Amino acid sequence: MSPTRPPTRPPTWSLTLPRLAAAPVLFAVLVVLVLQAQSSDANPPCRLPRVPDGCTYGRTRDFCSNVVCAKGPGEKCGGPYNVEGRCGEGMQCLCGKCTGCSVVTLQCHARSSCPL
């Protein structure tokens, strides 16, 4: 014969005043965190700039799909969502600088070692 266990009772939920008071505070904190996340630099704001003329290194698109001038050899590039810009054709962004040779101007920028 197997030993019998005493019957278990389901837990009873008692809502005390401190628990009820904590709920609105936690909800308010959650709302503030969500609003801060939406307004932070996590997603850069999109605007509709005019299409640029005279782009020396060609054109590319930014995070918001707007047409912008591409960056040239040695210019600053990259960053979150490429907010610093994208390199023109023939170059790539390494260590925050456009390296390689522009197929438009044939100007080059040699890759240097990246600081750690």
N, C-alpha and C positions, 0 to 999 in steps of 0.2 A: 504494500500500500504506500502511496506517495504522500508526503506531508501536504497538508492543505494550507494555503496562504490565506491570510485574512483578506476580506474584500477591500479593494482600494476605492477611494472616493475620488471623483474628478476634482481638480483644483477649483477652489472658489475664488472668484475675482471680486475683490472689494475695492471700490474706487474711493480712495481717501482724498481729502482735500489737497494735500501736497501733490498727489499724482494728477489731479484735475488741474491744478494751477500750473504745473510744469508743461502740460500739453500746448497751450498757446505760446509759451515762451519758446519751446523747441520749434514750433511751426514758424514763428517770426524769424528765428535764426536761419532756418532753412530757406525762407523766402529771400532774406538778405544775401545769403551765399549764392543763390541762383542768379539774382540780379547783378551781383558783382562779377560773376563768371561771364555773363552775357555782355557786360560793358567793358570787360578787360581787353588787353591786347591779344588775347587768345585768337580772336577773329578781327583783323583790321577792318575799319569802316570802309565801305565801298562808296565811291563817288563817281560821277560821270565826267571825267575830264575831257577836254577836246582832243581830237586825234592830233598827235604832234607832227609838225613838219620838220624836215631837215634832220632826220636822225642819222648821225654819222655811221653808226654800227648796225643799222637796220631797226626793225620794229619787232616787238614781242608782246605777249599779253601778261597782265598782272593777275593777282589772286582773284580779282573781281571780273576777269575777262575783258578789261579795258585795254585798248591798244596803247602801248607806251614805247618810248625809245629803249633799245637794248643798250646794255653797258659795254664799254670798250676795254681793251687790254689794260690791266692794272687797276681798273675801277672797282669800287666796293660793290659787292653783290651778295645774294643769298639772304640768310636770316629766316626766321619763321615765316612761312608762306611766301618766301622770296620778297619780303617787303623792301629789301635793299636793292632789288632789281635782278634781272636775268641777263646773262651774257649774250652777246651777238653770236651769229653763226660762226662756227670754227673754234669757239672758245668754250671753256667750262669754268664753273665757279669752284675754286679750291681755296680753302682757308679764308673765305670772305673776299677774294679778289678774282677777277676774270683773268684766266691764264690761257695761253695758246695764241694762235694768230687769227686775226679777223680776216674773213674771206672777202670783206668789202674793201678794207683799206690796206690789207697785208701788213699791218702793224702787229707786233708780237710782244708778249710779256712772258718772260720765263718764270716757271713755277719755282718758288723758293720753299724752303722747308717750313712747315706749319709749326707754330709754337704749341706746345702741349698744354 
